[in-house]
């Protein structure tokens, strides 16, 4: 078996470094930024908190409904239409109920 020439060794080294870098980028994309985001538990969040989250997720739109609630202070999320942890898909619409506080007769 013939030893590698210095030029061939350098090319092989550059190729292996490039391949390693490409694999690391692919892993980072898969783990951090492949668009597979999940819906958090909005319970107790403010309207602005929810809007800030939706702004960072282009695939998600939100509709707010105001409801009376004896368990939650006014202007906080009482419930949501999708369970926490649900994967966000393109065009997903979530309904979020916001507390108006206790109903006063």
Secondary structure, DSSP 8 states (H G I E B T S, - for coil): -----HHHHHHHHHHHHHHHHHHHHHHHHHHH-SS--B----TT-BHHHHHHHHHT-TTEEEEEEEE--SSS-TTBEEEESS-TT-B--TTEEEEEEEE--S---
